[in-house]
Amino acid sequence: MNNYIFLGVFLAVSVVFAASGILLGRLFAPYKPNREKSSVYECGVEPIGEAWVPVRMSFYLYALIFVIFDIETVLLLPVLTVYKNMGWIALVDVGIFVGILTVGLWYVWKKGALRWE
């Protein structure tokens, strides 16, 4: 039960710390608006045309694939730190996990989602 109390105190302190930083930033930040500060600035040139530019779907696919493999790394790290205590079960679980992700990577590769054009 002590571990949960420690975790609760840690969570409360982190929330208060983050909230106090935001609150202090809003209270003490200088606010002196004028015409020059409120104008649109983009490399010294007034923007021409619309701000909405269509983005190709391949960029979203790259981002999703990156997130998937990033999560894989995060999920494998705890297993690898306690691998000696878990034995063969951990090895089989990690093998299945990496196998599923490998099949997913192979599928994305064959569909051509990784081709940069």
N, C-alpha and C positions, 0 to 999 in steps of 0.2 A: 504494500500500500504506500510505502514511502516513495517509491519510484513515481507513482502517479501524482503525488503531492509535488514532488520536484518538477515533474513535467508541467503541471498546472501553473506553478509559480513561474517557471521559465516562459510559458506561453503568455501569461499575464504581463510579465516584465517586457517581453518583446513587443506586445501590442501597445503598451503604454509608451514605450520608447519611440516606436514608429509614429504614433498619433501625436506625441509631444513635438516631434520634429516637424511634422506638417503644420501643426497649430502655431508653433513659434515662427515658422517661416512665413505664414500668412499674417501674423500679427506685426512682425517687425520688418517686413519687406517694404522698401520704399515704393510708393504708388504716386507717381506724378505723370499722368498721361498728358500728351500733347499731340499735335497733328503729325509731327515727324515720327514719333514712336508708334503711333497707331496705323501708319501707312504700311502697305504691303511691300515687303522687301524680298527680292529674289535676285541675288548676285548684282545688285545695283541697277537692274533693268525692270521696268514695269512689266508684269506678265501680260501676255497676249493670248487670247483664246481661253478655252475651258481648262479647269484644273483636273478634270476627270479624264485620265488616260487609260485606255483598255490595256490590261496586263494579260499576257498569254498564260494559258492554263498550265504550261509546263513549269512555271515558277512555283505555282502552288503545289504541284506534285513533288518538286525538289524539296520544298519545305516540309511536306508531310513525311517524305521518306527520311529526311534528316531527323525529324522528331521521333519517328519510330525507332531508328537506330540509336538515338540519344537515350531514349527510354530503355532500350535493351542494355545499354551500358550501365545505367543507373540500377536496373534490376539485377544485373549480374554481379555487381560489386559486393552486396551483402553476402551472397552465396559464396563468393570466392574468399571472403575474409574468414568464414567459419567452415571452410571445406573439410578440414581435417576432422572436425567433430561429426560431420554428417556422413562421411563415407561414400559408398557407391550410390546411394539414393540421390545425393546431390549431383553426382556425375551424370546419372541418367536424366534427371530433371533438366539440368543445363543442356544436355545433348538434345533433348526434345525441344526445348525453347529455342536454341540456336538453329535447329533443323527447320522449325516452322518459319523462322525469320529468313533463313536461307532460301526456302521455297518461295517466300514472298518477294525476296530480292530477284530471284530467277524470273518470276512472273513479270515483275515490273521491267526487267531488262528485256525480256522477249517482246513485251508490248511496245517497246521503244520509248518509254517514258524518260529514260536517262539520256536520250540523244539530244545534244544541244544544237539547236538549229537557229 
